[in-house]
Amino acid sequence: MPTTTVELRELSDDELLDRLAEVKQDVFTLRFQIATGQAENTSLLRVARRDVARILTILREREIAAATAGAE
């Protein structure tokens, strides 16, 4: 489940959005499992949340780069 930033940067925007949806679903599932006491490894939630943040950061960087390139 954990993904490096280098691997994420190689993906296209559409692939990143797909990966974001998958990881957000993982976060939801893990939160549900923790709330019901079914989760064996609660640290996976932290990893998944960080993956969401990484993906959102990369998407935002690309958005800013596109806006800067368009302004010049």
C-alpha positions as CSV (number, residue, x, y, z in Angstrom):
1,M,0.0,0.0,0.0
2,P,2.7,2.6,0.8
3,T,3.9,4.4,-2.3
4,T,7.1,6.4,-2.7
5,T,6.9,9.9,-4.0
6,V,9.1,9.0,-6.9
7,E,6.7,6.4,-8.1
8,L,3.7,8.8,-7.7
9,R,5.5,11.5,-9.8
10,E,5.8,9.0,-12.7
11,L,2.0,8.6,-12.9
12,S,-0.3,10.7,-15.0
13,D,-2.9,13.0,-13.5
14,D,-5.7,10.5,-14.3
15,E,-3.7,7.6,-12.7
16,L,-3.1,9.8,-9.6
17,L,-6.8,10.6,-9.3
18,D,-7.5,6.8,-9.5
19,R,-4.9,6.1,-6.9
20,L,-6.3,8.9,-4.7
21,A,-9.8,7.3,-4.9
22,E,-8.3,3.9,-3.9
23,V,-6.4,5.2,-1.0
24,K,-9.3,7.3,0.3
25,Q,-11.4,4.1,0.2
26,D,-8.6,2.3,2.1
27,V,-8.7,5.1,4.7
28,F,-12.5,4.7,5.1
29,T,-12.2,1.0,5.4
30,L,-9.4,1.2,8.0
31,R,-11.3,3.8,10.1
32,F,-14.3,1.5,10.1
33,Q,-12.2,-1.5,11.1
34,I,-10.6,0.5,13.9
35,A,-13.9,1.7,15.2
36,T,-15.3,-1.8,15.2
37,G,-12.2,-3.3,16.7
38,Q,-11.4,-5.5,13.7
39,A,-8.2,-3.8,12.6
40,E,-5.0,-5.8,13.4
41,N,-2.6,-3.1,12.4
42,T,-3.8,0.4,13.3
43,S,-0.6,2.1,11.9
44,L,-1.8,1.4,8.4
45,L,-4.3,4.3,8.8
46,R,-1.4,6.7,9.3
47,V,0.4,5.4,6.2
48,A,-2.8,5.6,4.1
49,R,-3.5,9.2,5.2
50,R,0.1,10.2,4.3
51,D,-0.4,8.6,0.9
52,V,-3.5,10.8,0.4
53,A,-1.4,13.9,1.4
54,R,1.4,12.9,-1.0
55,I,-1.0,12.5,-3.9
56,L,-2.8,15.8,-3.2
57,T,0.5,17.6,-2.9
58,I,1.8,16.3,-6.3
59,L,-1.5,17.2,-8.0
60,R,-1.3,20.7,-6.5
61,E,2.3,21.1,-7.6
62,R,1.3,20.2,-11.1
63,E,-1.7,22.6,-11.0
64,I,0.6,25.5,-9.9
65,A,3.2,24.6,-12.6
66,A,0.5,24.6,-15.3
67,A,-0.8,28.0,-14.1
68,T,2.7,29.5,-14.0
69,A,3.5,28.2,-17.4
70,G,0.2,29.6,-18.7
71,A,0.9,33.0,-17.2
72,E,4.2,33.4,-18.8
